[in-house]
Amino acid sequence: MQNFYYNIPTKVYFGKGQIENLGAAMKAVSESVLLVYGGGSIKKNGLYDKVIDQLAKNGIRYCELSGVEPNPRIESVREGVRICRENELKAVLAVGGGSTIDCAKIIASGCCYDGDPWDQVVDNSKITEALPVAAVLTLAATGSEMDGFAVISDLSKNEKWGSGNELTKPVFSIMDPEYTFTVPARQTAAGTADIMSHTFENYFTSEKGAYLQARFCEGVLKTCIRYAPEAMEKPDSYEARANLMWASSMAINGICSYGENTAWAVHPMEHELSAFYDITHGVGLAILTPYWMEYVLNDETMWRFVEYGKNVWGITDGTDEEIARAAIEKTKEFFASLGLPSKLSEIGIDDEHFDIMAEKAAAGGLEYGFIPLYKDDVINIFRNAL
Amino acid sequence: MQNFYYNIPTKVYFGKGQIENLGAAMKAVSESVLLVYGGGSIKKNGLYDKVIDQLAKNGIRYCELSGVEPNPRIESVREGVRICRENELKAVLAVGGGSTIDCAKIIASGCCYDGDPWDQVVDNSKITEALPVAAVLTLAATGSEMDGFAVISDLSKNEKWGSGNELTKPVFSIMDPEYTFTVPARQTAAGTADIMSHTFENYFTSEKGAYLQARFCEGVLKTCIRYAPEAMEKPDSYEARANLMWASSMAINGICSYGENTAWAVHPMEHELSAFYDITHGVGLAILTPYWMEYVLNDETMWRFVEYGKNVWGITDGTDEEIARAAIEKTKEFFASLGLPSKLSEIGIDDEHFDIMAEKAAAGGLEYGFIPLYKDDVINIFRNAL
């Protein structure tokens, strides 16, 4: 097990009706806040009114930034920073899914930085101070509600990078699974692929001694496999939504990765797909994951695939290689069963930009991963996924 | 899944050499501290010198309270409060295992309370303020390094109660598995029984919807089963000690219990044993656990025992009842394989105090447990364990 520094400061109000705690929790942090949200679905389902009511009842001054995009843009971040500065707002409250929360995080750090916030996206060491961030979560997927990461795009440059650090971890999050009852099936599927991919990134590590963490990863994976189909069939299954929501946080808040030496592989590759084609992140991950698994399976990595097959899928018969390959096949079948595409060609991606996308992905630290990957490897994985 | 409030504020410096962070981390909390430790083993192994060096280098003023007992006494707490007050110390640093940390917590709350700290032991609502507590851990067992609980005894009254709340959670803990290399085999075994018992208390719940948390519990249990024998055979196995140490924290910090409606059962029963006989806590737990399991196994609780058998012990053959009973038998055999006693009579306990012990244990909330238990049930379980 590697040395690590554990720090998960986010307080979580989890469950039905927890929005009632928003006002008091927010007030304890700041008396003024930028309210950040997306396309307006929170106005249709009544959540917006509840949030405003909580802020008003507690005398919290607020301004709004709405219309934050999926794959949030640097332009929205800049606009948020501008509003905060002009109105002297001292905290940022995101109401939405991972995109909204990610946007809020870099607004929060951007407010404490003299230059353009894009500098902080490409270099997280430039985040040395941030306004407090809080979140009301409406989608189980990215885990942004309980970690420090933020992924921001500049589509004018076809660039999408992850940033953030300890300072951008939310101070608190309200997580009511009922707010995800209205998430459509295809988004539930994509969110599940995202949760599973975060877990895979942590699980497929060369560190053999982080035994407990690996068992936690398997728990998250089993939870996704158990509940994603149920949440798609019965969107108002509280048990399914609650387990997926808590799994989304646990997949990425550190519980599954502290003590491992993980360097993510599939995420940097997928970020290039969505930077160039603006596809749904989880869809890209679902397509690439099985091909990445096939590509990195070898004698050295076999042990972990065998554990994966046995402990997650319950495969006990066969040689190690047979178990490993069956587990990869199960992964592919599972994503397909959720209605997710299995090939890049299905979502209109061809090999036109493979070269530049692979070059950029490889620059994202892929040589330090489970198996070191370089530009040509990424091109091969993209080709296999065509 | 039940509603819950997640709050684990403790920062953890985990791994080799992390003691180097003690001084700076302590200094950020307070410039004066009460150093609390036990029987002096930290002076033999050099840890004491390192701690003093860290405090000195960072200009932190300190006084000492040494000789804290296993099953720490209220007298030690009172003495700690007195020293803090006389010397105006503003934080408490425990260096040791759970007993030392528990003692430090009630010293910390006692310093902010006008009456006798025993009031706070029997009624945790009287803990409304506390000095910051920090810990350097030397034993994987109670998980006190990452939770708010403290168990304190008044042997003059044969009383032992658990207390503590959010305010007594350590602000940081230094967890270097190397400091547990010198823990003797029998204490390693008892500590493992404690970790497993905390996990069982969370795992055996009537809440069926906390699926992810149950998988995490299974991960902790598998970790104990995998590594306790190795740590006893090879005391300096870093991998074994590290996994047991992290498991000790995860078993009780909330990760395994948030969202469940757990009311502990075996701990209140064991507390009576050690209140009357001053036995090692983990030994009492190891004896009682399988008898408690047999006693609460019925048609309604079967499902969880079957999951336990399948997911932790890999038992797949047989009827549900056969799997459940085999899992309980495996539990008993495992504790025996660690050299732990299997009967109360083996450690000199007879039925003399069963009546009063059962009455007191039943008053500890046993009627709200996995299966409601009353005084007569506790007597039956004690008798079965004789």
Interface residues (C-beta under 8 A of the other chain):
Chain A: M1 Q2 N3 F4 Y5 Y6 N7 I8 P9 T10 K11 V12 Y13 F14 G15 K16 G17 Q18 P177 G209 A210 Y211 L212 Q213 R215 F216 E218 G219 V220 K222 T223 R226 Y227 Y238 E239 A242 N243 W246 A247 M250 I255 Y258 G259
Chain B: M1 Q2 N3 F4 Y5 Y6 N7 I8 P9 T10 K11 V12 Y13 F14 G15 K16 G17 Q18 P177 G209 A210 Y211 L212 Q213 R215 F216 E218 G219 V220 K222 T223 R226 Y227 Y238 E239 A242 N243 W246 A247 M250 I255 Y258 G259
